[in-house]
Amino acid sequence: MTAADAMNPTGPLALVIQPDGSTTAERLPQNPAACLAALHQAIGGHFEAIGNGRWHAYTIEDIRDLAVPRPNRPADRLAEMLGWRTHPMGGMVGAVVFLGRDVVDDADVPEDVLELAHVMGLIP
C-alpha cells in the first residue's frame, strides 16, 4: 500500500461505533491486507463477525485483547434494531465496525443501517 492509499482509502464505507457512542463513517483501504490491518487496529485485536448476510459487524473476539473492555451498548442497540439477538450473557465490547456484504466481500455499510444510526442519534 502506498502512502497515498493510506491517506485516501477507496475501499468500503464502514460505520465505526465506540463504546461511548461516538461514531464515524469512514472508508477502509481497498487492499485486502491493508483493510484487515485497519480493522484489527480499529477494533483493538482479533475480531469476529455477526450479522444477517446483508450487513455485518466486526467485534472483538477475545475481550482479553483490550486493556479496558467496555460494553458497546450503542452497537448492541443498532444490531438489535437490525434483527440481531444479543447473547443473554452480554453484548459487544469495544469498538464495533458495521459494513455491508457483497457476496463474500466487505461492501459499503447499507443505507438503511446508516439511516437507522442517524435516527438513533449516532451520526448527524
C-alpha positions in Angstrom: 0.0 0.0 0.0 1.3 3.4 -0.9 1.2 6.5 1.4 -1.5 7.9 -0.9 -3.6 4.8 -0.4 -3.3 5.3 3.3 -4.4 8.9 3.2 -7.2 8.4 0.7 -8.8 5.0 1.2 -11.1 3.8 -1.6 -12.4 0.6 0.0 -15.8 0.0 1.6 -17.6 2.6 3.7 -17.7 1.5 7.4 -19.6 2.7 10.4 -17.4 2.6 13.4 -19.1 2.8 16.8 -17.2 3.4 20.0 -18.5 2.2 23.4 -19.2 5.9 24.4 -21.4 6.2 21.3 -19.1 8.4 19.3 -19.5 7.2 15.7 -17.7 7.8 12.4 -18.3 6.8 8.9 -15.0 6.2 7.2 -13.6 4.4 4.1 -11.4 1.4 4.7 -8.4 0.6 2.4 -9.2 -1.2 -0.8 -6.2 -3.5 -0.5 -7.3 -6.7 1.4 -4.2 -6.8 3.7 -4.4 -3.1 4.5 -8.1 -3.4 5.1 -7.6 -6.3 7.5 -4.8 -4.3 9.3 -7.1 -1.3 9.6 -10.0 -3.4 11.0 -7.6 -5.0 13.5 -6.4 -1.6 14.6 -9.9 -0.1 14.9 -11.2 -3.0 16.9 -8.2 -3.5 19.1 -7.4 -7.1 18.4 -8.6 -10.3 16.7 -12.3 -10.0 15.7 -15.3 -12.0 14.7 -18.4 -11.1 12.6 -22.0 -11.1 13.5 -24.9 -10.2 11.1 -27.5 -11.4 8.8 -25.7 -11.7 5.4 -26.7 -8.2 4.1 -25.0 -6.3 6.9 -22.4 -7.5 9.4 -20.5 -6.1 12.3 -16.9 -6.9 13.3 -16.4 -7.0 17.1 -13.6 -8.1 19.3 -13.2 -11.8 19.5 -11.5 -12.0 22.9 -12.0 -9.2 25.4 -8.7 -10.0 27.0 -7.1 -8.2 23.9 -8.5 -4.9 25.2 -6.7 -3.0 28.0 -10.1 -1.8 29.4 -13.0 -3.8 28.0 -16.1 -1.6 27.8 -19.5 -2.7 26.7 -20.7 -1.1 23.5 -24.4 -0.5 24.2 -24.9 1.7 21.1 -23.7 -1.0 18.8 -25.8 -3.6 20.6 -28.9 -1.4 20.1 -28.2 -0.8 16.5 -27.6 -4.6 15.8 -30.8 -5.5 17.8 -32.8 -3.0 15.7 -31.5 -4.7 12.6 -32.7 -8.0 13.9 -29.7 -9.4 15.7 -30.4 -11.1 19.0 -27.7 -10.2 21.6 -26.4 -13.1 23.6 -28.0 -13.2 27.1 -24.6 -13.3 28.7 -23.6 -10.0 27.3 -23.2 -8.0 24.1 -20.4 -6.5 22.1 -17.4 -4.9 23.7 -15.0 -2.2 22.5 -15.2 -0.6 19.1 -17.5 -2.2 16.6 -17.3 -1.8 12.8 -20.5 -2.2 10.7 -20.2 -3.0 7.0 -22.3 -4.4 4.1 -21.7 -7.7 2.3 -21.2 -8.2 -1.4 -21.5 -12.0 -1.7 -18.3 -12.8 0.2 -16.5 -9.4 0.3 -17.0 -6.4 2.6 -19.0 -3.6 1.0 -20.3 -0.2 1.9 -22.5 -0.2 5.0 -26.1 -0.4 3.8 -28.0 2.9 3.5 -30.7 1.6 5.9 -28.1 0.9 8.6 -26.8 4.5 8.2 -30.3 5.8 8.3 -31.1 3.9 11.5 -27.8 5.1 13.1 -28.9 8.6 12.2 -32.4 8.1 13.7 -30.7 6.8 16.9 -28.6 9.9 17.0 -25.3 8.1 16.4 -24.5 10.2 13.3 -25.7 13.6 12.1 
